[in-house]
Amino acid sequence: MIMFIISAIIVGAITGGLGRLLIPGRQEIGMVATIISGIVAAFVGSGIAYLLGFEDKTWIVLIVQLVLAVVCVGVVSNSKSAKKSRA
């Protein structure tokens, strides 16, 4: 269990950075928010892959995590820019 958590944190940091690179334009979020978004995406992506029965197919799990990282970074970036426009 502890190895799952450690690997999710490491993979999450990497997928968060890759997710940020895949979104076109400038994101108004810092690296900490990017890494946290990637970690959340890694945990959720692993859970989705487990529920769908793909937990033993590493590439499919990574693709699901990367797609979720792009979504998470986009959501966080949009919420940060929406807060700036209201202020």
Short mmCIF file of the C-alpha atoms (twelve columns), coordinates in Angstrom:
data_MODEL
# 
_entry.id   MODEL 
# 
loop_
_atom_site.group_PDB 
_atom_site.id 
_atom_site.type_symbol 
_atom_site.label_atom_id 
_atom_site.label_alt_id 
_atom_site.label_comp_id 
_atom_site.label_asym_id 
_atom_site.label_seq_id 
_atom_site.Cartn_x 
_atom_site.Cartn_y 
_atom_site.Cartn_z 
_atom_site.pdbx_PDB_model_num 
ATOM 1  C CA . MET A 1  0.000   0.000  0.000   1 
ATOM 2  C CA . ILE A 2  2.781   2.430  0.874   1 
ATOM 3  C CA . MET A 3  4.501   1.725  -2.460  1 
ATOM 4  C CA . PHE A 4  1.244   2.564  -4.239  1 
ATOM 5  C CA . ILE A 5  1.114   5.937  -2.487  1 
ATOM 6  C CA . ILE A 6  4.765   6.731  -3.180  1 
ATOM 7  C CA . SER A 7  4.490   5.731  -6.827  1 
ATOM 8  C CA . ALA A 8  1.268   7.742  -7.218  1 
ATOM 9  C CA . ILE A 9  3.035   10.824 -5.849  1 
ATOM 10 C CA . ILE A 10 6.027   10.401 -8.165  1 
ATOM 11 C CA . VAL A 11 3.917   9.604  -11.229 1 
ATOM 12 C CA . GLY A 12 1.517   12.388 -10.262 1 
ATOM 13 C CA . ALA A 13 4.283   14.977 -10.218 1 
ATOM 14 C CA . ILE A 14 5.438   13.868 -13.662 1 
ATOM 15 C CA . THR A 15 1.951   13.674 -15.186 1 
ATOM 16 C CA . GLY A 16 1.058   17.050 -13.705 1 
ATOM 17 C CA . GLY A 17 4.012   18.620 -15.496 1 
ATOM 18 C CA . LEU A 18 3.195   16.797 -18.728 1 
ATOM 19 C CA . GLY A 19 -0.449  17.781 -18.410 1 
ATOM 20 C CA . ARG A 20 0.563   21.416 -18.070 1 
ATOM 21 C CA . LEU A 21 2.750   21.134 -21.181 1 
ATOM 22 C CA . LEU A 22 -0.096  19.633 -23.223 1 
ATOM 23 C CA . ILE A 23 -2.487  22.512 -22.541 1 
ATOM 24 C CA . PRO A 24 -1.970  25.284 -25.083 1 
ATOM 25 C CA . GLY A 25 -1.290  28.790 -23.856 1 
ATOM 26 C CA . ARG A 26 -0.118  30.073 -20.516 1 
ATOM 27 C CA . GLN A 27 -1.454  28.621 -17.300 1 
ATOM 28 C CA . GLU A 28 -1.706  30.987 -14.353 1 
ATOM 29 C CA . ILE A 29 -0.851  28.364 -11.730 1 
ATOM 30 C CA . GLY A 30 2.364   27.553 -9.916  1 
ATOM 31 C CA . MET A 31 4.359   24.363 -9.846  1 
ATOM 32 C CA . VAL A 32 2.902   23.280 -6.498  1 
ATOM 33 C CA . ALA A 33 -0.647  23.464 -7.867  1 
ATOM 34 C CA . THR A 34 0.509   21.617 -10.984 1 
ATOM 35 C CA . ILE A 35 2.089   18.823 -8.942  1 
ATOM 36 C CA . ILE A 36 -0.930  18.535 -6.640  1 
ATOM 37 C CA . SER A 37 -3.213  18.353 -9.691  1 
ATOM 38 C CA . GLY A 38 -1.033  15.578 -11.092 1 
ATOM 39 C CA . ILE A 39 -1.081  13.667 -7.801  1 
ATOM 40 C CA . VAL A 40 -4.880  13.894 -7.636  1 
ATOM 41 C CA . ALA A 41 -5.066  12.728 -11.245 1 
ATOM 42 C CA . ALA A 42 -2.747  9.812  -10.491 1 
ATOM 43 C CA . PHE A 43 -4.861  8.617  -7.569  1 
ATOM 44 C CA . VAL A 44 -8.150  9.030  -9.426  1 
ATOM 45 C CA . GLY A 45 -6.742  7.512  -12.625 1 
ATOM 46 C CA . SER A 46 -5.449  4.493  -10.734 1 
ATOM 47 C CA . GLY A 47 -8.849  4.073  -9.118  1 
ATOM 48 C CA . ILE A 48 -10.649 4.293  -12.444 1 
ATOM 49 C CA . ALA A 49 -8.247  1.798  -14.021 1 
ATOM 50 C CA . TYR A 50 -8.767  -0.574 -11.097 1 
ATOM 51 C CA . LEU A 51 -12.555 -0.308 -11.375 1 
ATOM 52 C CA . LEU A 52 -12.416 -0.984 -15.120 1 
ATOM 53 C CA . GLY A 53 -10.031 -3.915 -14.692 1 
ATOM 54 C CA . PHE A 54 -6.987  -2.285 -16.328 1 
ATOM 55 C CA . GLU A 55 -4.758  -2.139 -13.239 1 
ATOM 56 C CA . ASP A 56 -2.271  -4.596 -14.766 1 
ATOM 57 C CA . LYS A 57 -1.919  -2.665 -18.056 1 
ATOM 58 C CA . THR A 58 0.594   0.045  -17.163 1 
ATOM 59 C CA . TRP A 59 0.324   2.069  -20.374 1 
ATOM 60 C CA . ILE A 60 -3.445  2.330  -20.182 1 
ATOM 61 C CA . VAL A 61 -3.222  3.459  -16.552 1 
ATOM 62 C CA . LEU A 62 -0.631  6.117  -17.471 1 
ATOM 63 C CA . ILE A 63 -2.747  7.389  -20.355 1 
ATOM 64 C CA . VAL A 64 -5.806  7.665  -18.088 1 
ATOM 65 C CA . GLN A 65 -3.701  9.501  -15.489 1 
ATOM 66 C CA . LEU A 66 -2.288  11.877 -18.097 1 
ATOM 67 C CA . VAL A 67 -5.712  12.718 -19.501 1 
ATOM 68 C CA . LEU A 68 -6.988  13.379 -15.990 1 
ATOM 69 C CA . ALA A 69 -3.908  15.519 -15.264 1 
ATOM 70 C CA . VAL A 70 -4.663  17.675 -18.306 1 
ATOM 71 C CA . VAL A 71 -8.244  18.070 -17.090 1 
ATOM 72 C CA . CYS A 72 -7.184  18.857 -13.505 1 
ATOM 73 C CA . VAL A 73 -4.559  21.418 -14.547 1 
ATOM 74 C CA . GLY A 74 -7.071  23.023 -16.905 1 
ATOM 75 C CA . VAL A 75 -9.722  23.255 -14.201 1 
ATOM 76 C CA . VAL A 76 -7.301  24.714 -11.651 1 
ATOM 77 C CA . SER A 77 -5.915  27.157 -14.213 1 
ATOM 78 C CA . ASN A 78 -9.395  28.308 -15.225 1 
ATOM 79 C CA . SER A 79 -10.471 28.759 -11.622 1 
ATOM 80 C CA . LYS A 80 -7.349  30.820 -10.861 1 
ATOM 81 C CA . SER A 81 -7.874  33.044 -13.908 1 
ATOM 82 C CA . ALA A 82 -11.571 33.451 -13.026 1 
ATOM 83 C CA . LYS A 83 -10.609 34.632 -9.532  1 
ATOM 84 C CA . LYS A 84 -8.161  37.154 -11.024 1 
ATOM 85 C CA . SER A 85 -10.784 38.549 -13.399 1 
ATOM 86 C CA . ARG A 86 -13.266 39.065 -10.543 1 
ATOM 87 C CA . ALA A 87 -10.739 40.950 -8.430  1 
# 
